[in-house]
Amino acid sequence: MNITILGGGGFLGRKLANRLAKDGTLGGTRVSSLVLFDLTAPPAPEGAAFPVTSIGGDLAELPDGVIPPGTSVVFHLAAVVSAQAEADYDLGRRVNVRGTDAVIDACRKLASPPRVVFTSSIASYGGGQNVVLNDSTKQIPGGSYGAQKAAAELFLSDASRRGFMEVVSLRLPTIIVRPGRPNKAASSFFSSIIREPLLGLQTDLPVGDDFKVWVASPRRAVEWLLHAATMDTSGMGLDRSLNPPGMSVNIGQMLAALETVRQGAGTLINRISDPALMKLVSTWPAQFDTARASGLGFSAHEPLLDVVRAFVEDDLAPTKAERGIA
Ligand SMILES: NC(=O)c1ccc[n+]([C@@H]2O[C@H](COP(=O)([O-])OP(=O)(O)OC[C@H]3O[C@@H](n4cnc5c(N)ncnc54)[C@H](O)[C@@H]3O)[C@@H](O)[C@H]2O)c1
């Protein structure tokens, strides 16, 4: 099985590449090659028993060889994320819309249609704090990133109907705890309030304790991506997008989990006011009924405490090393 990861140098792309290298298989089939693509050529995962080709470039002008003949699975994770897409309209449109269009053109050239797993987002919905969304809720995004993701879902789904690919779009929850440094996503602080105190660093919190958020762990997100790549899609019909079973938590519960894992860590959190950011994140829904994805075999979420402990186990030491923290 030949696989491509677009956005293979990003947070989830690297986790996914490492997992494929560790397993050596996808859905029980041996991985024969992996192409990693990002703005700069991503590092190959350690210990892969298959050849890895790393390519740097711009998604909107997808270089030859990124989705080579014989590709059977494409993970399309490359994106300009929320706050950056809101701040730079042209860049967001170029990458999230035209870049996705370039993926369709590359897939059309293949002799047989690949499975494409696309990472959409709950930011493609509006609704805010006090609604429970279900599988037939209309997407009314409150920002350009969400609009671009919703648009991409639609034209990927049409490409799928036409037989150019077989797409599964996952509207991912906010993934916590993100390792490394704070990033340009508006959701960055949801990870920072766990990660930074565990690093012994101060961090800002722009919402109150009762603010709810729909989250998933990196481990769970990778499981879902792998499942989406190999699941039987015959029952999906024309609706190619899914809300996987994340977890609704509030800030108070996150801080309590942090405190359980590291007593006193919460004292490093500074409560601040950021009206612009608050306006954007307040449009994101915090609770879903995920019956369809659960029925299609997407695994349920582990408890919040396990998510914080998994960050300590998987990512705390590499994050310290990356940021030069003793
Ligand atoms: N992490 C989350 O909380 C979350 C939530 C919902 C959806 N998603 C989606 O999941 C995917 C992966 O998220 P992530 O957290 O790993 O993001 P990330 O920002 O770490 O990774 C995205 C990658 O895309 C690359 N990229 C940007 N512009 C590009 C271009 N023009 N050409 C090639 N590559 C380009 C970036 O360099 C980056 O490495 C994204 O599509 C994101 O929108 C993430």
The ligand as a Gaussian input file, in Angstrom:
#p B3LYP/6-31G(d) Opt

LIG

0 1
 N       -5.110000      20.294000      15.723000
 C       -6.406000      20.587000      15.843000
 O       -6.893000      20.931000      16.928000
 C       -7.314000      20.450000      14.656000
 C       -8.703000      20.541000      14.850000
 C       -9.556000      20.442000      13.747000
 C       -9.015000      20.223000      12.492000
 N       -7.664000      20.162000      12.327000
 C       -7.120000      19.978000      10.986000
 O       -6.263000      18.857000      11.014000
 C       -5.163000      19.066000      10.117000
 C       -3.851000      18.879000      10.837000
 O       -3.811000      19.772000      11.944000
 P       -2.469000      20.064000      12.728000
 O       -2.865000      20.453000      14.094000
 O       -1.507000      18.939000      12.511000
 O       -1.973000      21.359000      11.970000
 P       -0.478000      21.833000      11.662000
 O       -0.552000      23.310000      11.417000
 O        0.457000      21.352000      12.698000
 O       -0.183000      21.066000      10.302000
 C       -0.627000      21.538000       9.064000
 C        0.569000      21.505000       8.126000
 O        0.165000      22.046000       6.864000
 C        1.308000      22.659000       6.330000
 N        0.988000      23.630000       5.293000
 C        0.445000      24.873000       5.439000
 N        0.410000      25.484000       4.259000
 C        0.916000      24.628000       3.337000
 C        1.141000      24.713000       1.942000
 N        0.842000      25.812000       1.224000
 N        1.700000      23.647000       1.314000
 C        2.036000      22.535000       2.021000
 N        1.845000      22.405000       3.352000
 C        1.286000      23.444000       3.989000
 C        1.947000      23.357000       7.529000
 O        3.316000      23.669000       7.278000
 C        1.754000      22.344000       8.627000
 O        2.895000      21.529000       8.825000
 C       -5.363000      20.453000       9.522000
 O       -6.018000      20.301000       8.282000
 C       -6.275000      21.134000      10.509000
 O       -7.037000      22.133000       9.880000
 C       -6.811000      20.245000      13.389000

